[in-house]
C-alpha cells in the first residue's frame, strides 16, 4: 500500500478506535496490536524490496558470480 493511502487508512482506523464504545483497556490493546501489525508489515515490505533490489543487481549484464 502506498504511504499516502496507508496514512489515510491508519488515521481512519485510529479515529474509529478513539470514537468507539469500548473500554480504555481494550482501546489501548487494539492500538498496540495495530502498531505491532504496522511494524510487521513494514519489515516484510523492507525485506521484499531488499530482495528485489538484490535480484536486480544480480541480473545486471556483466555481473560475475
C-alpha positions as CSV (number, residue, x, y, z in Angstrom):
1,X,0.0,0.0,0.0
2,X,1.3,3.4,-0.9
3,X,2.4,5.5,2.1
4,X,-0.2,8.2,1.4
5,X,-3.0,5.7,1.2
6,X,-1.7,3.9,4.3
7,X,-1.7,7.1,6.3
8,X,-5.3,7.8,5.3
9,X,-6.4,4.3,6.3
10,X,-4.4,4.4,9.5
11,X,-5.9,7.8,10.5
12,X,-9.4,6.5,9.9
13,X,-8.8,3.3,11.9
14,X,-7.3,5.2,14.8
15,X,-10.1,7.7,14.7
16,X,-12.6,4.9,14.7
17,X,-10.9,3.4,17.7
18,X,-10.9,6.7,19.5
19,X,-14.6,7.2,18.9
20,X,-15.6,3.6,19.5
21,X,-17.6,2.5,22.5
22,X,-15.0,0.2,24.1
23,X,-13.2,0.3,27.4
24,X,-9.9,2.2,27.6
25,X,-8.1,-1.0,28.3
26,X,-9.4,-2.6,25.1
27,X,-8.8,0.5,23.1
28,X,-5.1,0.5,24.2
29,X,-4.8,-3.2,23.4
30,X,-6.2,-2.6,19.9
31,X,-3.8,0.4,19.3
32,X,-0.9,-1.7,20.4
33,X,-2.0,-4.6,18.1
34,X,-2.3,-2.1,15.2
35,X,1.2,-0.7,15.9
36,X,2.6,-4.3,16.0
37,X,0.9,-5.1,12.8
38,X,2.2,-2.0,11.1
39,X,5.8,-2.8,12.3
40,X,5.5,-6.4,10.9
41,X,4.1,-5.1,7.6
42,X,6.9,-2.5,7.3
43,X,9.5,-5.2,8.0
44,X,8.0,-7.6,5.3
45,X,7.9,-4.8,2.8
46,X,11.5,-3.8,3.5
47,X,12.6,-7.4,3.0
48,X,10.7,-7.7,-0.2
49,X,12.2,-4.5,-1.6
50,X,15.6,-5.5,-0.5
51,X,15.3,-8.9,-2.2
52,X,14.0,-7.2,-5.3
53,X,16.9,-4.7,-5.4
54,X,19.5,-7.5,-4.9
55,X,17.8,-9.6,-7.6
56,X,18.0,-6.6,-10.0
57,X,21.7,-6.2,-9.1
58,X,22.4,-9.9,-9.7
59,X,20.6,-9.9,-13.1
60,X,22.6,-6.9,-14.5
61,X,24.7,-7.8,-17.5
62,X,28.3,-8.2,-16.7
63,X,27.8,-9.3,-13.1
64,X,30.3,-12.1,-12.3
65,X,29.3,-14.8,-9.8
